[in-house]
Amino acid sequence: MTTNQLPLSQDTVEDLFTLVYVYIDDYLEAAARSGLFTLPNEPHQKGTYAELMTIGLVGDLLGAASQQKWVAQVRCKRHFPTRV
């Protein structure tokens, strides 16, 4: 899917995070089920692969100038829902 196919008219960064996360998570699950690849399951992993990929992709889509500043901004705000 190309970037111009994504509905980027989202109202908030949180909505964009959710949208991108759903696309990535669905893709990773479908790829794993089809046997395309298997992601390692690390003990004590702080985030899912979909969450980590989402952080990087959203930063790129928003044009984050610095990786360090983007990661610091993401750490300060809760862009993902808390798991119960």
mmCIF file of the N, C-alpha and C atoms, coordinates in Angstrom:
data_MODEL
# 
_entry.id   MODEL 
# 
loop_
_atom_site.group_PDB 
_atom_site.id 
_atom_site.type_symbol 
_atom_site.label_atom_id 
_atom_site.label_alt_id 
_atom_site.label_comp_id 
_atom_site.label_asym_id 
_atom_site.label_entity_id 
_atom_site.label_seq_id 
_atom_site.pdbx_PDB_ins_code 
_atom_site.Cartn_x 
_atom_site.Cartn_y 
_atom_site.Cartn_z 
_atom_site.occupancy 
_atom_site.B_iso_or_equiv 
_atom_site.pdbx_formal_charge 
_atom_site.auth_seq_id 
_atom_site.auth_comp_id 
_atom_site.auth_asym_id 
_atom_site.auth_atom_id 
_atom_site.pdbx_PDB_model_num 
ATOM 1   N N  . MET A 1 1  ? 0.840  -1.168  0.000  1.00 0.00 ? 1  MET A N  1 
ATOM 2   C CA . MET A 1 1  ? 0.000  0.000   0.000  1.00 0.00 ? 1  MET A CA 1 
ATOM 3   C C  . MET A 1 1  ? 0.889  1.236   0.000  1.00 0.00 ? 1  MET A C  1 
ATOM 4   N N  . THR A 1 2  ? 0.597  2.159   -0.876 1.00 0.00 ? 2  THR A N  1 
ATOM 5   C CA . THR A 1 2  ? 1.390  3.381   -0.926 1.00 0.00 ? 2  THR A CA 1 
ATOM 6   C C  . THR A 1 2  ? 0.842  4.386   0.081  1.00 0.00 ? 2  THR A C  1 
ATOM 7   N N  . THR A 1 3  ? 1.676  5.365   0.437  1.00 0.00 ? 3  THR A N  1 
ATOM 8   C CA . THR A 1 3  ? 1.286  6.350   1.441  1.00 0.00 ? 3  THR A CA 1 
ATOM 9   C C  . THR A 1 3  ? 0.046  7.133   1.017  1.00 0.00 ? 3  THR A C  1 
ATOM 10  N N  . ASN A 1 4  ? -0.098 7.417   -0.286 1.00 0.00 ? 4  ASN A N  1 
ATOM 11  C CA . ASN A 1 4  ? -1.261 8.198   -0.711 1.00 0.00 ? 4  ASN A CA 1 
ATOM 12  C C  . ASN A 1 4  ? -2.560 7.406   -0.628 1.00 0.00 ? 4  ASN A C  1 
ATOM 13  N N  . GLN A 1 5  ? -2.505 6.116   -0.350 1.00 0.00 ? 5  GLN A N  1 
ATOM 14  C CA . GLN A 1 5  ? -3.708 5.313   -0.170 1.00 0.00 ? 5  GLN A CA 1 
ATOM 15  C C  . GLN A 1 5  ? -4.167 5.298   1.289  1.00 0.00 ? 5  GLN A C  1 
ATOM 16  N N  . LEU A 1 6  ? -3.322 5.757   2.198  1.00 0.00 ? 6  LEU A N  1 
ATOM 17  C CA . LEU A 1 6  ? -3.689 5.797   3.617  1.00 0.00 ? 6  LEU A CA 1 
ATOM 18  C C  . LEU A 1 6  ? -4.584 7.003   3.873  1.00 0.00 ? 6  LEU A C  1 
ATOM 19  N N  . PRO A 1 7  ? -5.631 6.841   4.645  1.00 0.00 ? 7  PRO A N  1 
ATOM 20  C CA . PRO A 1 7  ? -6.484 7.989   4.977  1.00 0.00 ? 7  PRO A CA 1 
ATOM 21  C C  . PRO A 1 7  ? -5.816 8.874   6.019  1.00 0.00 ? 7  PRO A C  1 
ATOM 22  N N  . LEU A 1 8  ? -4.931 9.768   5.573  1.00 0.00 ? 8  LEU A N  1 
ATOM 23  C CA . LEU A 1 8  ? -4.121 10.570  6.491  1.00 0.00 ? 8  LEU A CA 1 
ATOM 24  C C  . LEU A 1 8  ? -4.824 11.822  6.995  1.00 0.00 ? 8  LEU A C  1 
ATOM 25  N N  . SER A 1 9  ? -6.113 11.935  6.776  1.00 0.00 ? 9  SER A N  1 
ATOM 26  C CA . SER A 1 9  ? -6.832 13.098  7.274  1.00 0.00 ? 9  SER A CA 1 
ATOM 27  C C  . SER A 1 9  ? -7.334 12.863  8.699  1.00 0.00 ? 9  SER A C  1 
ATOM 28  N N  . GLN A 1 10 ? -6.599 12.096  9.464  1.00 0.00 ? 10 GLN A N  1 
ATOM 29  C CA . GLN A 1 10 ? -6.970 11.792  10.848 1.00 0.00 ? 10 GLN A CA 1 
ATOM 30  C C  . GLN A 1 10 ? -6.869 13.061  11.683 1.00 0.00 ? 10 GLN A C  1 
ATOM 31  N N  . ASP A 1 11 ? -7.755 13.184  12.678 1.00 0.00 ? 11 ASP A N  1 
ATOM 32  C CA . ASP A 1 11 ? -7.824 14.396  13.492 1.00 0.00 ? 11 ASP A CA 1 
ATOM 33  C C  . ASP A 1 11 ? -6.714 14.507  14.518 1.00 0.00 ? 11 ASP A C  1 
ATOM 34  N N  . THR A 1 12 ? -6.238 13.387  15.015 1.00 0.00 ? 12 THR A N  1 
ATOM 35  C CA . THR A 1 12 ? -5.224 13.442  16.063 1.00 0.00 ? 12 THR A CA 1 
ATOM 36  C C  . THR A 1 12 ? -4.118 12.442  15.775 1.00 0.00 ? 12 THR A C  1 
ATOM 37  N N  . VAL A 1 13 ? -3.001 12.656  16.433 1.00 0.00 ? 13 VAL A N  1 
ATOM 38  C CA . VAL A 1 13 ? -1.885 11.723  16.297 1.00 0.00 ? 13 VAL A CA 1 
ATOM 39  C C  . VAL A 1 13 ? -2.280 10.349  16.830 1.00 0.00 ? 13 VAL A C  1 
ATOM 40  N N  . GLU A 1 14 ? -3.093 10.325  17.881 1.00 0.00 ? 14 GLU A N  1 
ATOM 41  C CA . GLU A 1 14 ? -3.539 9.045   18.437 1.00 0.00 ? 14 GLU A CA 1 
ATOM 42  C C  . GLU A 1 14 ? -4.352 8.251   17.418 1.00 0.00 ? 14 GLU A C  1 
ATOM 43  N N  . ASP A 1 15 ? -5.204 8.944   16.655 1.00 0.00 ? 15 ASP A N  1 
ATOM 44  C CA . ASP A 1 15 ? -5.976 8.273   15.603 1.00 0.00 ? 15 ASP A CA 1 
ATOM 45  C C  . ASP A 1 15 ? -5.043 7.709   14.536 1.00 0.00 ? 15 ASP A C  1 
ATOM 46  N N  . LEU A 1 16 ? -4.015 8.475   14.191 1.00 0.00 ? 16 LEU A N  1 
ATOM 47  C CA . LEU A 1 16 ? -3.049 8.002   13.203 1.00 0.00 ? 16 LEU A CA 1 
ATOM 48  C C  . LEU A 1 16 ? -2.309 6.780   13.733 1.00 0.00 ? 16 LEU A C  1 
ATOM 49  N N  . PHE A 1 17 ? -1.897 6.818   14.994 1.00 0.00 ? 17 PHE A N  1 
ATOM 50  C CA . PHE A 1 17 ? -1.246 5.657   15.600 1.00 0.00 ? 17 PHE A CA 1 
ATOM 51  C C  . PHE A 1 17 ? -2.154 4.434   15.530 1.00 0.00 ? 17 PHE A C  1 
ATOM 52  N N  . THR A 1 18 ? -3.417 4.608   15.861 1.00 0.00 ? 18 THR A N  1 
ATOM 53  C CA . THR A 1 18 ? -4.365 3.488   15.848 1.00 0.00 ? 18 THR A CA 1 
ATOM 54  C C  . THR A 1 18 ? -4.527 2.932   14.442 1.00 0.00 ? 18 THR A C  1 
ATOM 55  N N  . LEU A 1 19 ? -4.712 3.810   13.474 1.00 0.00 ? 19 LEU A N  1 
ATOM 56  C CA . LEU A 1 19 ? -4.895 3.386   12.089 1.00 0.00 ? 19 LEU A CA 1 
ATOM 57  C C  . LEU A 1 19 ? -3.684 2.603   11.582 1.00 0.00 ? 19 LEU A C  1 
ATOM 58  N N  . VAL A 1 20 ? -2.504 3.147   11.783 1.00 0.00 ? 20 VAL A N  1 
ATOM 59  C CA . VAL A 1 20 ? -1.284 2.484   11.315 1.00 0.00 ? 20 VAL A CA 1 
ATOM 60  C C  . VAL A 1 20 ? -1.069 1.175   12.058 1.00 0.00 ? 20 VAL A C  1 
ATOM 61  N N  . TYR A 1 21 ? -1.321 1.185   13.367 1.00 0.00 ? 21 TYR A N  1 
ATOM 62  C CA . TYR A 1 21 ? -1.153 -0.031  14.160 1.00 0.00 ? 21 TYR A CA 1 
ATOM 63  C C  . TYR A 1 21 ? -2.045 -1.154  13.635 1.00 0.00 ? 21 TYR A C  1 
ATOM 64  N N  . VAL A 1 22 ? -3.292 -0.846  13.340 1.00 0.00 ? 22 VAL A N  1 
ATOM 65  C CA . VAL A 1 22 ? -4.225 -1.875  12.858 1.00 0.00 ? 22 VAL A CA 1 
ATOM 66  C C  . VAL A 1 22 ? -3.744 -2.455  11.532 1.00 0.00 ? 22 VAL A C  1 
ATOM 67  N N  . TYR A 1 23 ? -3.315 -1.592  10.615 1.00 0.00 ? 23 TYR A N  1 
ATOM 68  C CA . TYR A 1 23 ? -2.790 -2.083  9.335  1.00 0.00 ? 23 TYR A CA 1 
ATOM 69  C C  . TYR A 1 23 ? -1.595 -3.018  9.545  1.00 0.00 ? 23 TYR A C  1 
ATOM 70  N N  . ILE A 1 24 ? -0.637 -2.578  10.366 1.00 0.00 ? 24 ILE A N  1 
ATOM 71  C CA . ILE A 1 24 ? 0.582  -3.366  10.580 1.00 0.00 ? 24 ILE A CA 1 
ATOM 72  C C  . ILE A 1 24 ? 0.278  -4.657  11.318 1.00 0.00 ? 24 ILE A C  1 
ATOM 73  N N  . ASP A 1 25 ? -0.523 -4.588  12.377 1.00 0.00 ? 25 ASP A N  1 
ATOM 74  C CA . ASP A 1 25 ? -0.834 -5.780  13.155 1.00 0.00 ? 25 ASP A CA 1 
ATOM 75  C C  . ASP A 1 25 ? -1.565 -6.813  12.301 1.00 0.00 ? 25 ASP A C  1 
ATOM 76  N N  . ASP A 1 26 ? -2.535 -6.359  11.516 1.00 0.00 ? 26 ASP A N  1 
ATOM 77  C CA . ASP A 1 26 ? -3.257 -7.288  10.625 1.00 0.00 ? 26 ASP A CA 1 
ATOM 78  C C  . ASP A 1 26 ? -2.310 -7.927  9.616  1.00 0.00 ? 26 ASP A C  1 
ATOM 79  N N  . TYR A 1 27 ? -1.387 -7.121  9.059  1.00 0.00 ? 27 TYR A N  1 
ATOM 80  C CA . TYR A 1 27 ? -0.430 -7.664  8.089  1.00 0.00 ? 27 TYR A CA 1 
ATOM 81  C C  . TYR A 1 27 ? 0.477  -8.704  8.739  1.00 0.00 ? 27 TYR A C  1 
ATOM 82  N N  . LEU A 1 28 ? 1.016  -8.389  9.914  1.00 0.00 ? 28 LEU A N  1 
ATOM 83  C CA . LEU A 1 28 ? 1.925  -9.317  10.590 1.00 0.00 ? 28 LEU A CA 1 
ATOM 84  C C  . LEU A 1 28 ? 1.216  -10.624 10.948 1.00 0.00 ? 28 LEU A C  1 
ATOM 85  N N  . GLU A 1 29 ? -0.022 -10.519 11.421 1.00 0.00 ? 29 GLU A N  1 
ATOM 86  C CA . GLU A 1 29 ? -0.774 -11.735 11.758 1.00 0.00 ? 29 GLU A CA 1 
ATOM 87  C C  . GLU A 1 29 ? -1.045 -12.580 10.515 1.00 0.00 ? 29 GLU A C  1 
ATOM 88  N N  . ALA A 1 30 ? -1.454 -11.942 9.413  1.00 0.00 ? 30 ALA A N  1 
ATOM 89  C CA . ALA A 1 30 ? -1.732 -12.679 8.175  1.00 0.00 ? 30 ALA A CA 1 
ATOM 90  C C  . ALA A 1 30 ? -0.460 -13.310 7.621  1.00 0.00 ? 30 ALA A C  1 
ATOM 91  N N  . ALA A 1 31 ? 0.646  -12.582 7.666  1.00 0.00 ? 31 ALA A N  1 
ATOM 92  C CA . ALA A 1 31 ? 1.911  -13.110 7.157  1.00 0.00 ? 31 ALA A CA 1 
ATOM 93  C C  . ALA A 1 31 ? 2.385  -14.289 7.992  1.00 0.00 ? 31 ALA A C  1 
ATOM 94  N N  . ALA A 1 32 ? 2.231  -14.204 9.300  1.00 0.00 ? 32 ALA A N  1 
ATOM 95  C CA . ALA A 1 32 ? 2.637  -15.310 10.172 1.00 0.00 ? 32 ALA A CA 1 
ATOM 96  C C  . ALA A 1 32 ? 1.755  -16.540 9.937  1.00 0.00 ? 32 ALA A C  1 
ATOM 97  N N  . ARG A 1 33 ? 0.442  -16.328 9.783  1.00 0.00 ? 33 ARG A N  1 
ATOM 98  C CA . ARG A 1 33 ? -0.468 -17.458 9.519  1.00 0.00 ? 33 ARG A CA 1 
ATOM 99  C C  . ARG A 1 33 ? -0.171 -18.143 8.192  1.00 0.00 ? 33 ARG A C  1 
ATOM 100 N N  . SER A 1 34 ? 0.233  -17.351 7.199  1.00 0.00 ? 34 SER A N  1 
ATOM 101 C CA . SER A 1 34 ? 0.513  -17.918 5.879  1.00 0.00 ? 34 SER A CA 1 
ATOM 102 C C  . SER A 1 34 ? 1.888  -18.572 5.808  1.00 0.00 ? 34 SER A C  1 
ATOM 103 N N  . GLY A 1 35 ? 2.699  -18.414 6.857  1.00 0.00 ? 35 GLY A N  1 
ATOM 104 C CA . GLY A 1 35 ? 4.029  -19.003 6.885  1.00 0.00 ? 35 GLY A CA 1 
ATOM 105 C C  . GLY A 1 35 ? 5.082  -18.157 6.196  1.00 0.00 ? 35 GLY A C  1 
ATOM 106 N N  . LEU A 1 36 ? 4.747  -16.914 5.869  1.00 0.00 ? 36 LEU A N  1 
ATOM 107 C CA . LEU A 1 36 ? 5.698  -16.021 5.204  1.00 0.00 ? 36 LEU A CA 1 
ATOM 108 C C  . LEU A 1 36 ? 6.917  -15.781 6.097  1.00 0.00 ? 36 LEU A C  1 
ATOM 109 N N  . PHE A 1 37 ? 6.683  -15.589 7.376  1.00 0.00 ? 37 PHE A N  1 
ATOM 110 C CA . PHE A 1 37 ? 7.768  -15.443 8.339  1.00 0.00 ? 37 PHE A CA 1 
ATOM 111 C C  . PHE A 1 37 ? 7.229  -15.683 9.735  1.00 0.00 ? 37 PHE A C  1 
ATOM 112 N N  . THR A 1 38 ? 8.136  -15.861 10.672 1.00 0.00 ? 38 THR A N  1 
ATOM 113 C CA . THR A 1 38 ? 7.773  -16.010 12.079 1.00 0.00 ? 38 THR A CA 1 
ATOM 114 C C  . THR A 1 38 ? 8.609  -15.021 12.879 1.00 0.00 ? 38 THR A C  1 
ATOM 115 N N  . LEU A 1 39 ? 7.945  -14.205 13.667 1.00 0.00 ? 39 LEU A N  1 
ATOM 116 C CA . LEU A 1 39 ? 8.654  -13.260 14.515 1.00 0.00 ? 39 LEU A CA 1 
ATOM 117 C C  . LEU A 1 39 ? 8.996  -13.932 15.836 1.00 0.00 ? 39 LEU A C  1 
ATOM 118 N N  . PRO A 1 40 ? 10.192 -13.710 16.345 1.00 0.00 ? 40 PRO A N  1 
ATOM 119 C CA . PRO A 1 40 ? 10.561 -14.327 17.618 1.00 0.00 ? 40 PRO A CA 1 
ATOM 120 C C  . PRO A 1 40 ? 9.715  -13.772 18.761 1.00 0.00 ? 40 PRO A C  1 
ATOM 121 N N  . ASN A 1 41 ? 9.427  -14.601 19.730 1.00 0.00 ? 41 ASN A N  1 
ATOM 122 C CA . ASN A 1 41 ? 8.690  -14.196 20.916 1.00 0.00 ? 41 ASN A CA 1 
ATOM 123 C C  . ASN A 1 41 ? 9.692  -14.068 22.056 1.00 0.00 ? 41 ASN A C  1 
ATOM 124 N N  . GLU A 1 42 ? 10.104 -12.854 22.330 1.00 0.00 ? 42 GLU A N  1 
ATOM 125 C CA . GLU A 1 42 ? 11.122 -12.606 23.341 1.00 0.00 ? 42 GLU A CA 1 
ATOM 126 C C  . GLU A 1 42 ? 10.485 -12.450 24.713 1.00 0.00 ? 42 GLU A C  1 
ATOM 127 N N  . PRO A 1 43 ? 11.066 -13.079 25.739 1.00 0.00 ? 43 PRO A N  1 
ATOM 128 C CA . PRO A 1 43 ? 10.539 -12.874 27.085 1.00 0.00 ? 43 PRO A CA 1 
ATOM 129 C C  . PRO A 1 43 ? 10.793 -11.431 27.538 1.00 0.00 ? 43 PRO A C  1 
ATOM 130 N N  . HIS A 1 44 ? 9.872  -10.875 28.273 1.00 0.00 ? 44 HIS A N  1 
ATOM 131 C CA . HIS A 1 44 ? 9.982  -9.518  28.830 1.00 0.00 ? 44 HIS A CA 1 
ATOM 132 C C  . HIS A 1 44 ? 10.059 -8.440  27.745 1.00 0.00 ? 44 HIS A C  1 
ATOM 133 N N  . GLN A 1 45 ? 9.486  -8.715  26.599 1.00 0.00 ? 45 GLN A N  1 
ATOM 134 C CA . GLN A 1 45 ? 9.478  -7.736  25.513 1.00 0.00 ? 45 GLN A CA 1 
ATOM 135 C C  . GLN A 1 45 ? 8.572  -6.578  25.913 1.00 0.00 ? 45 GLN A C  1 
ATOM 136 N N  . LYS A 1 46 ? 9.044  -5.342  25.740 1.00 0.00 ? 46 LYS A N  1 
ATOM 137 C CA . LYS A 1 46 ? 8.308  -4.172  26.218 1.00 0.00 ? 46 LYS A CA 1 
ATOM 138 C C  . LYS A 1 46 ? 7.216  -3.715  25.259 1.00 0.00 ? 46 LYS A C  1 
ATOM 139 N N  . GLY A 1 47 ? 7.235  -4.175  24.046 1.00 0.00 ? 47 GLY A N  1 
ATOM 140 C CA . GLY A 1 47 ? 6.213  -3.807  23.077 1.00 0.00 ? 47 GLY A CA 1 
ATOM 141 C C  . GLY A 1 47 ? 6.091  -4.888  22.024 1.00 0.00 ? 47 GLY A C  1 
ATOM 142 N N  . THR A 1 48 ? 4.962  -4.911  21.359 1.00 0.00 ? 48 THR A N  1 
ATOM 143 C CA . THR A 1 48 ? 4.795  -5.875  20.277 1.00 0.00 ? 48 THR A CA 1 
ATOM 144 C C  . THR A 1 48 ? 5.552  -5.376  19.049 1.00 0.00 ? 48 THR A C  1 
ATOM 145 N N  . TYR A 1 49 ? 5.782  -6.277  18.108 1.00 0.00 ? 49 TYR A N  1 
ATOM 146 C CA . TYR A 1 49 ? 6.445  -5.866  16.872 1.00 0.00 ? 49 TYR A CA 1 
ATOM 147 C C  . TYR A 1 49 ? 5.593  -4.849  16.133 1.00 0.00 ? 49 TYR A C  1 
ATOM 148 N N  . ALA A 1 50 ? 4.282  -5.018  16.180 1.00 0.00 ? 50 ALA A N  1 
ATOM 149 C CA . ALA A 1 50 ? 3.390  -4.061  15.517 1.00 0.00 ? 50 ALA A CA 1 
ATOM 150 C C  . ALA A 1 50 ? 3.505  -2.680  16.154 1.00 0.00 ? 50 ALA A C  1 
ATOM 151 N N  . GLU A 1 51 ? 3.612  -2.621  17.479 1.00 0.00 ? 51 GLU A N  1 
ATOM 152 C CA . GLU A 1 51 ? 3.767  -1.330  18.154 1.00 0.00 ? 51 GLU A CA 1 
ATOM 153 C C  . GLU A 1 51 ? 5.086  -0.662  17.774 1.00 0.00 ? 51 GLU A C  1 
ATOM 154 N N  . LEU A 1 52 ? 6.155  -1.438  17.769 1.00 0.00 ? 52 LEU A N  1 
ATOM 155 C CA . LEU A 1 52 ? 7.469  -0.872  17.435 1.00 0.00 ? 52 LEU A CA 1 
ATOM 156 C C  . LEU A 1 52 ? 7.514  -0.376  15.992 1.00 0.00 ? 52 LEU A C  1 
ATOM 157 N N  . MET A 1 53 ? 6.948  -1.148  15.080 1.00 0.00 ? 53 MET A N  1 
ATOM 158 C CA . MET A 1 53 ? 6.913  -0.731  13.673 1.00 0.00 ? 53 MET A CA 1 
ATOM 159 C C  . MET A 1 53 ? 6.026  0.497   13.491 1.00 0.00 ? 53 MET A C  1 
ATOM 160 N N  . THR A 1 54 ? 4.943  0.566   14.262 1.00 0.00 ? 54 THR A N  1 
ATOM 161 C CA . THR A 1 54 ? 4.039  1.714   14.189 1.00 0.00 ? 54 THR A CA 1 
ATOM 162 C C  . THR A 1 54 ? 4.751  2.989   14.608 1.00 0.00 ? 54 THR A C  1 
ATOM 163 N N  . ILE A 1 55 ? 5.513  2.936   15.686 1.00 0.00 ? 55 ILE A N  1 
ATOM 164 C CA . ILE A 1 55 ? 6.240  4.121   16.154 1.00 0.00 ? 55 ILE A CA 1 
ATOM 165 C C  . ILE A 1 55 ? 7.161  4.641   15.053 1.00 0.00 ? 55 ILE A C  1 
ATOM 166 N N  . GLY A 1 56 ? 7.899  3.747   14.423 1.00 0.00 ? 56 GLY A N  1 
ATOM 167 C CA . GLY A 1 56 ? 8.810  4.162   13.357 1.00 0.00 ? 56 GLY A CA 1 
ATOM 168 C C  . GLY A 1 56 ? 8.081  4.713   12.144 1.00 0.00 ? 56 GLY A C  1 
ATOM 169 N N  . LEU A 1 57 ? 7.011  4.039   11.720 1.00 0.00 ? 57 LEU A N  1 
ATOM 170 C CA . LEU A 1 57 ? 6.287  4.466   10.522 1.00 0.00 ? 57 LEU A CA 1 
ATOM 171 C C  . LEU A 1 57 ? 5.562  5.784   10.740 1.00 0.00 ? 57 LEU A C  1 
ATOM 172 N N  . VAL A 1 58 ? 4.922  5.962   11.890 1.00 0.00 ? 58 VAL A N  1 
ATOM 173 C CA . VAL A 1 58 ? 4.224  7.221   12.161 1.00 0.00 ? 58 VAL A CA 1 
ATOM 174 C C  . VAL A 1 58 ? 5.230  8.374   12.224 1.00 0.00 ? 58 VAL A C  1 
ATOM 175 N N  . GLY A 1 59 ? 6.373  8.135   12.829 1.00 0.00 ? 59 GLY A N  1 
ATOM 176 C CA . GLY A 1 59 ? 7.409  9.168   12.851 1.00 0.00 ? 59 GLY A CA 1 
ATOM 177 C C  . GLY A 1 59 ? 7.826  9.565   11.451 1.00 0.00 ? 59 GLY A C  1 
ATOM 178 N N  . ASP A 1 60 ? 7.957  8.586   10.567 1.00 0.00 ? 60 ASP A N  1 
ATOM 179 C CA . ASP A 1 60 ? 8.319  8.870   9.181  1.00 0.00 ? 60 ASP A CA 1 
ATOM 180 C C  . ASP A 1 60 ? 7.196  9.615   8.454  1.00 0.00 ? 60 ASP A C  1 
ATOM 181 N N  . LEU A 1 61 ? 5.955  9.175   8.664  1.00 0.00 ? 61 LEU A N  1 
ATOM 182 C CA . LEU A 1 61 ? 4.818  9.836   8.019  1.00 0.00 ? 61 LEU A CA 1 
ATOM 183 C C  . LEU A 1 61 ? 4.663  11.287  8.469  1.00 0.00 ? 61 LEU A C  1 
ATOM 184 N N  . LEU A 1 62 ? 4.954  11.546  9.745  1.00 0.00 ? 62 LEU A N  1 
ATOM 185 C CA . LEU A 1 62 ? 4.833  12.904  10.272 1.00 0.00 ? 62 LEU A CA 1 
ATOM 186 C C  . LEU A 1 62 ? 6.076  13.751  10.014 1.00 0.00 ? 62 LEU A C  1 
ATOM 187 N N  . GLY A 1 63 ? 7.092  13.145  9.417  1.00 0.00 ? 63 GLY A N  1 
ATOM 188 C CA . GLY A 1 63 ? 8.301  13.891  9.075  1.00 0.00 ? 63 GLY A CA 1 
ATOM 189 C C  . GLY A 1 63 ? 9.157  14.242  10.274 1.00 0.00 ? 63 GLY A C  1 
ATOM 190 N N  . ALA A 1 64 ? 9.241  13.342  11.237 1.00 0.00 ? 64 ALA A N  1 
ATOM 191 C CA . ALA A 1 64 ? 10.077 13.593  12.420 1.00 0.00 ? 64 ALA A CA 1 
ATOM 192 C C  . ALA A 1 64 ? 11.517 13.823  11.971 1.00 0.00 ? 64 ALA A C  1 
ATOM 193 N N  . ALA A 1 65 ? 12.067 14.966  12.353 1.00 0.00 ? 65 ALA A N  1 
ATOM 194 C CA . ALA A 1 65 ? 13.407 15.339  11.910 1.00 0.00 ? 65 ALA A CA 1 
ATOM 195 C C  . ALA A 1 65 ? 14.503 14.530  12.590 1.00 0.00 ? 65 ALA A C  1 
ATOM 196 N N  . SER A 1 66 ? 14.264 14.137  13.826 1.00 0.00 ? 66 SER A N  1 
ATOM 197 C CA . SER A 1 66 ? 15.276 13.434  14.596 1.00 0.00 ? 66 SER A CA 1 
ATOM 198 C C  . SER A 1 66 ? 14.674 12.195  15.229 1.00 0.00 ? 66 SER A C  1 
ATOM 199 N N  . GLN A 1 67 ? 15.331 11.076  15.059 1.00 0.00 ? 67 GLN A N  1 
ATOM 200 C CA . GLN A 1 67 ? 14.857 9.831   15.655 1.00 0.00 ? 67 GLN A CA 1 
ATOM 201 C C  . GLN A 1 67 ? 14.841 9.947   17.173 1.00 0.00 ? 67 GLN A C  1 
ATOM 202 N N  . GLN A 1 68 ? 15.875 10.527  17.744 1.00 0.00 ? 68 GLN A N  1 
ATOM 203 C CA . GLN A 1 68 ? 15.960 10.653  19.203 1.00 0.00 ? 68 GLN A CA 1 
ATOM 204 C C  . GLN A 1 68 ? 14.838 11.526  19.756 1.00 0.00 ? 68 GLN A C  1 
ATOM 205 N N  . LYS A 1 69 ? 14.539 12.642  19.079 1.00 0.00 ? 69 LYS A N  1 
ATOM 206 C CA . LYS A 1 69 ? 13.472 13.526  19.548 1.00 0.00 ? 69 LYS A CA 1 
ATOM 207 C C  . LYS A 1 69 ? 12.114 12.846  19.407 1.00 0.00 ? 69 LYS A C  1 
ATOM 208 N N  . TRP A 1 70 ? 11.915 12.100  18.320 1.00 0.00 ? 70 TRP A N  1 
ATOM 209 C CA . TRP A 1 70 ? 10.643 11.416  18.104 1.00 0.00 ? 70 TRP A CA 1 
ATOM 210 C C  . TRP A 1 70 ? 10.416 10.351  19.178 1.00 0.00 ? 70 TRP A C  1 
ATOM 211 N N  . VAL A 1 71 ? 11.432 9.552   19.458 1.00 0.00 ? 71 VAL A N  1 
ATOM 212 C CA . VAL A 1 71 ? 11.302 8.507   20.474 1.00 0.00 ? 71 VAL A CA 1 
ATOM 213 C C  . VAL A 1 71 ? 11.041 9.142   21.844 1.00 0.00 ? 71 VAL A C  1 
ATOM 214 N N  . ALA A 1 72 ? 11.710 10.241  22.146 1.00 0.00 ? 72 ALA A N  1 
ATOM 215 C CA . ALA A 1 72 ? 11.472 10.940  23.423 1.00 0.00 ? 72 ALA A CA 1 
ATOM 216 C C  . ALA A 1 72 ? 10.040 11.454  23.494 1.00 0.00 ? 72 ALA A C  1 
ATOM 217 N N  . GLN A 1 73 ? 9.525  11.977  22.393 1.00 0.00 ? 73 GLN A N  1 
ATOM 218 C CA . GLN A 1 73 ? 8.144  12.473  22.365 1.00 0.00 ? 73 GLN A CA 1 
ATOM 219 C C  . GLN A 1 73 ? 7.149  11.328  22.555 1.00 0.00 ? 73 GLN A C  1 
ATOM 220 N N  . VAL A 1 74 ? 7.406  10.208  21.898 1.00 0.00 ? 74 VAL A N  1 
ATOM 221 C CA . VAL A 1 74 ? 6.513  9.055   22.022 1.00 0.00 ? 74 VAL A CA 1 
ATOM 222 C C  . VAL A 1 74 ? 6.529  8.523   23.450 1.00 0.00 ? 74 VAL A C  1 
ATOM 223 N N  . ARG A 1 75 ? 7.686  8.525   24.086 1.00 0.00 ? 75 ARG A N  1 
ATOM 224 C CA . ARG A 1 75 ? 7.783  8.041   25.472 1.00 0.00 ? 75 ARG A CA 1 
ATOM 225 C C  . ARG A 1 75 ? 7.002  8.929   26.434 1.00 0.00 ? 75 ARG A C  1 
ATOM 226 N N  . CYS A 1 76 ? 6.945  10.229  26.167 1.00 0.00 ? 76 CYS A N  1 
ATOM 227 C CA . CYS A 1 76 ? 6.254  11.165  27.056 1.00 0.00 ? 76 CYS A CA 1 
ATOM 228 C C  . CYS A 1 76 ? 4.740  11.072  26.948 1.00 0.00 ? 76 CYS A C  1 
ATOM 229 N N  . LYS A 1 77 ? 4.235  10.630  25.808 1.00 0.00 ? 77 LYS A N  1 
ATOM 230 C CA . LYS A 1 77 ? 2.795  10.580  25.590 1.00 0.00 ? 77 LYS A CA 1 
ATOM 231 C C  . LYS A 1 77 ? 2.349  9.141   25.423 1.00 0.00 ? 77 LYS A C  1 
ATOM 232 N N  . ARG A 1 78 ? 1.122  8.877   25.751 1.00 0.00 ? 78 ARG A N  1 
ATOM 233 C CA . ARG A 1 78 ? 0.570  7.531   25.596 1.00 0.00 ? 78 ARG A CA 1 
ATOM 234 C C  . ARG A 1 78 ? -0.222 7.485   24.297 1.00 0.00 ? 78 ARG A C  1 
ATOM 235 N N  . HIS A 1 79 ? 0.397  6.954   23.268 1.00 0.00 ? 79 HIS A N  1 
ATOM 236 C CA . HIS A 1 79 ? -0.265 6.853   21.970 1.00 0.00 ? 79 HIS A CA 1 
ATOM 237 C C  . HIS A 1 79 ? -0.974 5.515   21.787 1.00 0.00 ? 79 HIS A C  1 
ATOM 238 N N  . PHE A 1 80 ? -0.636 4.543   22.615 1.00 0.00 ? 80 PHE A N  1 
ATOM 239 C CA . PHE A 1 80 ? -1.261 3.224   22.529 1.00 0.00 ? 80 PHE A CA 1 
ATOM 240 C C  . PHE A 1 80 ? -2.151 3.035   23.742 1.00 0.00 ? 80 PHE A C  1 
ATOM 241 N N  . PRO A 1 81 ? -3.293 2.364   23.568 1.00 0.00 ? 81 PRO A N  1 
ATOM 242 C CA . PRO A 1 81 ? -4.138 2.104   24.735 1.00 0.00 ? 81 PRO A CA 1 
ATOM 243 C C  . PRO A 1 81 ? -3.427 1.187   25.724 1.00 0.00 ? 81 PRO A C  1 
ATOM 244 N N  . THR A 1 82 ? -3.725 1.353   26.984 1.00 0.00 ? 82 THR A N  1 
ATOM 245 C CA . THR A 1 82 ? -3.156 0.503   28.021 1.00 0.00 ? 82 THR A CA 1 
ATOM 246 C C  . THR A 1 82 ? -3.842 -0.833  28.002 1.00 0.00 ? 82 THR A C  1 
ATOM 247 N N  . ARG A 1 83 ? -3.050 -1.899  28.081 1.00 0.00 ? 83 ARG A N  1 
ATOM 248 C CA . ARG A 1 83 ? -3.624 -3.255  28.101 1.00 0.00 ? 83 ARG A CA 1 
ATOM 249 C C  . ARG A 1 83 ? -4.146 -3.559  29.484 1.00 0.00 ? 83 ARG A C  1 
ATOM 250 N N  . VAL A 1 84 ? -5.288 -4.183  29.507 1.00 0.00 ? 84 VAL A N  1 
ATOM 251 C CA . VAL A 1 84 ? -5.900 -4.551  30.788 1.00 0.00 ? 84 VAL A CA 1 
ATOM 252 C C  . VAL A 1 84 ? -5.578 -5.979  31.116 1.00 0.00 ? 84 VAL A C  1 
# 
